[in-house]
Amino acid sequence: MKNIKNKGISIVETLIVICIISVVVAIIIPNLSEFRNQQVLKNTTEDVVSLINEARNNTISSKNSNAYGVHFQSDRAILFSGLSFVPSVDNKQIDFDSAVLIPGTGGINLTGGGSDIIFNRITGDTVNNGTIVIQLANDSSRQKIINISILGIISTN
């Protein structure tokens, strides 16, 4: 009598593979989510620094014979022309990803208060020096701080 062997995958083998894949996915997904949030925080900070530098450069070069500034809200930064912020379609706006924000308390720390940095023509300095804090919405310990010196020079931590 001939012995016939079954050549297939049993249900037990399939369940073992599914369990192994589930464990690997459960380990990887939270790490990928944290990595994504860190990248969003880094990229948002770089975008805001770029916007501030654009406002300063536009002011120094007297583009359209105006001073320029940046207005901050909890979920966006807006480049504007003039000596005070006025909502306009001509403003350049950066909307933050929902994973990051500027905290309502202690997020905007500028000399003289307020939420605007306005640069002086020709020199590019500002009386609105201070710090802007950008943090992860779900983890306030993960944050980047943008420092604006009185000379208008921008740095981050």
C-alpha positions in Angstrom: 0.0 0.0 0.0 1.2 3.4 -0.9 1.4 6.1 1.7 0.1 9.5 0.4 1.5 12.6 2.2 -0.6 15.7 2.3 1.2 18.6 0.7 -0.5 21.7 2.1 -0.5 24.2 4.9 -2.4 23.2 8.0 -4.7 25.6 9.9 -2.3 25.4 12.9 0.6 26.6 10.8 -1.5 29.4 9.3 -2.6 30.5 12.8 1.1 30.5 14.1 2.2 32.7 11.2 -0.8 35.1 11.8 0.2 35.4 15.5 3.8 36.1 14.7 2.9 38.8 12.2 0.4 40.3 14.7 3.1 40.5 17.4 5.6 42.1 15.0 3.0 44.7 13.8 2.0 45.5 17.5 5.7 46.3 18.2 6.4 48.3 15.1 3.3 50.5 14.7 3.7 52.6 17.9 7.4 53.2 17.0 6.4 54.3 13.5 3.8 56.6 15.0 6.3 58.2 17.4 8.8 58.6 14.6 6.2 60.3 12.4 5.2 62.7 15.2 8.9 63.6 15.8 9.3 64.2 12.0 6.2 66.4 11.9 7.5 68.4 14.9 10.9 68.8 13.2 9.5 69.8 9.8 6.9 72.2 11.3 9.7 73.9 13.3 11.8 74.2 10.2 8.9 75.7 8.2 8.2 78.3 10.9 11.9 79.2 11.1 11.9 79.6 7.3 8.8 81.8 7.4 10.4 84.0 10.1 13.6 84.3 8.0 11.5 85.1 4.9 9.8 88.0 6.8 13.1 89.3 8.0 14.7 89.1 4.5 11.7 90.8 2.9 12.0 93.6 5.4 15.7 94.0 5.1 15.4 94.1 1.3 12.5 96.6 1.6 10.3 94.4 -0.6 7.3 96.5 -1.8 8.7 99.2 0.6 7.2 97.4 3.6 8.1 95.9 6.9 7.1 92.3 7.3 6.2 90.2 10.3 4.9 86.8 11.4 1.7 86.3 13.4 1.3 83.2 15.5 -1.8 81.2 16.4 -2.0 77.8 18.1 -2.3 76.0 14.8 -0.7 78.2 12.3 1.9 80.9 11.5 1.1 83.7 9.1 3.6 86.0 7.2 2.1 89.5 6.7 3.3 92.9 5.4 2.9 96.1 7.4 3.4 97.1 10.9 0.5 95.1 12.3 -1.3 91.9 11.5 -4.4 92.2 9.3 -6.0 89.0 7.9 -5.6 89.1 4.2 -5.6 86.7 1.2 -2.1 88.1 0.4 -0.7 86.7 3.6 1.4 83.5 3.4 0.2 80.9 5.9 1.5 77.7 7.3 -1.1 75.4 8.8 0.3 73.0 11.3 -0.3 69.3 11.2 -2.8 68.2 13.9 0.0 66.4 15.7 1.7 69.7 16.7 0.6 73.0 18.2 1.8 76.2 19.9 0.6 75.8 23.5 -1.9 78.4 24.8 0.1 78.9 28.0 3.8 79.7 27.6 3.9 78.9 23.9 4.4 82.5 22.7 6.9 84.5 24.9 7.7 87.7 23.1 8.9 91.0 24.6 6.0 93.3 24.9 3.5 90.5 24.8 1.4 89.7 21.8 1.7 87.1 19.1 3.5 89.0 16.4 7.1 89.4 15.4 7.6 92.5 13.3 11.0 93.3 11.8 12.4 96.8 11.4 13.3 98.0 7.8 16.9 98.2 6.8 18.3 96.6 10.0 16.1 93.5 10.3 16.1 93.8 14.1 13.0 93.4 16.2 11.6 94.6 19.5 9.5 91.4 19.6 12.4 89.1 20.6 11.7 86.0 22.7 10.7 82.4 22.1 8.0 80.4 20.3 7.4 76.8 21.6 6.1 74.2 19.2 5.2 70.9 20.8 3.4 67.6 20.1 -0.3 67.8 20.8 -0.3 64.5 22.7 3.1 64.9 24.5 4.0 68.3 26.0 7.5 67.0 26.9 8.3 66.7 23.2 8.9 70.3 22.0 11.1 72.6 19.9 11.9 76.1 21.0 12.5 78.9 18.4 14.6 81.7 19.8 14.3 85.2 18.2 17.1 87.6 19.2 16.8 91.3 19.4 18.9 91.4 16.2 16.3 89.2 14.5 18.5 86.2 14.4 16.7 82.9 14.6 17.9 79.7 16.4 16.3 76.5 17.6 17.1 73.9 20.2 
